[in-house]
Amino acid sequence: MSTVLKSDSKPGTAASTASSIKAKQSLGTRIRRLNIPGGLGGWIWLAVIIIPVYYIVITSLKTSEGYFGQNPMALPTSPTLENYQLVIEANFSTYFMNSVIVTLGSVVPTVLIAFMAAFAIVRGKGRYLKFVNGVFLMGLAIPLQATIIPIYLMIIRLNLYDSLLAIMLPSIAFAIPLTVLILSNFIRDVPNELFESMRLDGCSEWQTMWRLALPLTKPAIVTVAIYNGLHVWNGFLLPLVLTQSPGLRVLPLGLWSFQGEFSVNIPAVLASVVLSTLPILVIYVLGRRQLVSGLTAGFSK
Amino acid sequence: MSSTTSHRALPGTQKTRETVKQKSALPWLTLPALFFFVVFAVIPLLGVLVLSFANWDGIGAIGAAGMENWTSVLSDPELYNSLGLTFMIMIVSWLVQTPISLLLGVFTAGTQRYRAALAVLYFLPLLLSSAAVAIAYKALLDPNFGLAMGLGLPFLAQDWLGVPQLALGLIIFVIAWQFVPFHTLIYQGGVRQIPKSLYEAAQIDGAGTIKQFFHITLPQLKYTIITSSTLMVVGSLTYFDLIFVLTGGGPGNSTRILALDMYLRGFRANLMGPASVIAVILVVIGLALALFLQRLGGKDQQGSQLEGM
């Protein structure tokens, strides 16, 4: 045993390659042994996830005769898009546009100002920056719901009640702590030599931030943008409390009102659910890797 | 002050002069973020404490109420019902979600192709809003046109939203359905950071799969467990959207958790003062839980996590 370990410490020798192959093989058997209970559990959870999703999609494609007449889990005999048409004609596009405006209007400023703050916290020194970092870390534990009444009061006093801006301002504030945390973790990973060489070239911190830190942090920025976007897109309480006109409803609120309007037309309600999720699905398909890897990097560091 | 700084910088090299410059420039970059955060998060946080001592119906003038809101809320049995429900859902949700997320995290961290494919599907619920999930589950649970009929499982045909215990069980299930994917993601990342050499060493020592799981995977995931649990426990105070759309707090008050109690008192009964009292309680519980869980993790998380590498 000890000889194997010894040779392992000398990289490049024939013995070490042999031992690493051995290790790989045994790692393979380890996973293969786990396979049966692990795989079973994995497939069960897949069923738990997929069955409701399947039901939502197929029901949204059914006519009301199909919905009332067929087995609920059967594929629609005559699939139709009439539910989608009904939903789109019932103000869906307005809700959709409102959601797009609120999401972009929250995410873009959040990422921009959080990036600047994160850069300063990582690159700078001193009590003030430590204090700011501490404030943001504490902010992670503030539940948004608990502050909704003063936010409501402030928004009324600022004459912003019943506007999309009313949703954006608190959304930005509550997205900042986590965004700063994730971005500063990424900026901390930039090798110090790079900053050093920028400095020797005579670049100011401001130039270093845009020319060096920003390009290198791009994957993390995409990640936090998607993460925050998801939260704002799906947010319910802020729009519920801070707006009231039907013309200013964002999608989750729109879904809720559809549910009241079409309470007898379940396929139409589910079509609205699918439609509201489609844009997020597209982003998930395109940016999944960045979303997944970035999120875990932010949390496990 | 400025004369001393320049005096000090002069005899030094180019370097020290520039570090002095950096020190003065960088803090400004934090101002926009700090401004938004203070105005729309910190001030409301303090404001809620102030409003808990005020009389306000949400529209008219705000008046002083003294201790009135606090005494009335603290003597209201509804508060203790909400508190009990909140903690119950928090604990049961943690007990349900943590083992599932941890095991799924280990499972999806494997390198096999089919696991990667399953992982893509596992994360689907992350894409849905709570409102969408609640609405979809209402349709799913229809006894005649939902899952029970579709799968031929009559025991699923219950009055899920009409019986208190069933409604609670349903909420815990739907919460798990919606949030396990996120925590799976966190655990998956945690597992992937465990050095392979640890497993290789354990293999040489002849440790089996189960031993490896308990002696390597679990201890190595300590900080991941704390991170995930903190997010889960603090997050459980905010299951508002889902419960609001799914049950509205009913039947009766059987699913009226604190956040919902606050909303109903404030925006339905127009009693912003008592609602603010509930909000303060929510904040205190949230901060206390977060601090407690941080303590569990030890003070220097980042340093100790690097030690294992």
Interface residues (C-beta under 8 A of the other chain):
Chain A: M1 V4 L5 A23 S26 L27 R30 I31 R33 L34 G38 G41 G42 W43 W45 L46 V48 I49 I50 I51 P52 V53 Y55 I56 T59 Y67 F68 N71 P72 M73 A74 P109 I113 A114 M116 A117 F119 A120 I121 R123 G124 K125 G126 Y128 L129 V132 V135 F136 M138 G139 L140 A141 I142 P143 L144 Q145 A146 T147 I148 I149 P150 I151 Y152 L153 M154 L169 P170 I172 A173 F174 I176 P177 V180 R199 S204 E205 W206 M209 L230 W233 N234 G235 F236 L237 V241 L251 P252 L253 L255 W256 Q259 I266 V269 L270 V273 S276 T277 I280 L281 Y284 R288 V292 S293 L295 T296 A297 F299 S300 K301
Chain B: E18 Q22 K23 A25 L26 P27 W28 L29 T30 P32 A33 L34 F36 F37 V39 F40 A41 V42 I43 P44 L45 G47 V48 V50 L51 W56 G58 I100 L103 L104 V106 F107 G110 T111 Q112 R115 L118 V120 L121 Y122 F123 L124 P125 L126 L127 L128 S129 S130 A131 A132 I135 A136 Y137 K138 A139 L140 D142 F145 G146 L147 M149 G150 L151 W177 V180 P181 L185 I186 Q188 G189 G190 R192 Q193 K196 Y199 E200 Q203 I204 G208 T209 Q212 Y223 T224 T227 S228 L231 V234 L237 T238 F240 D241 F244 V245 A259 M262 Y263 G266 F267 M272 A275 S276 A279 V280 L282 V283 G286 L287 A290 L291 Q302 Q305
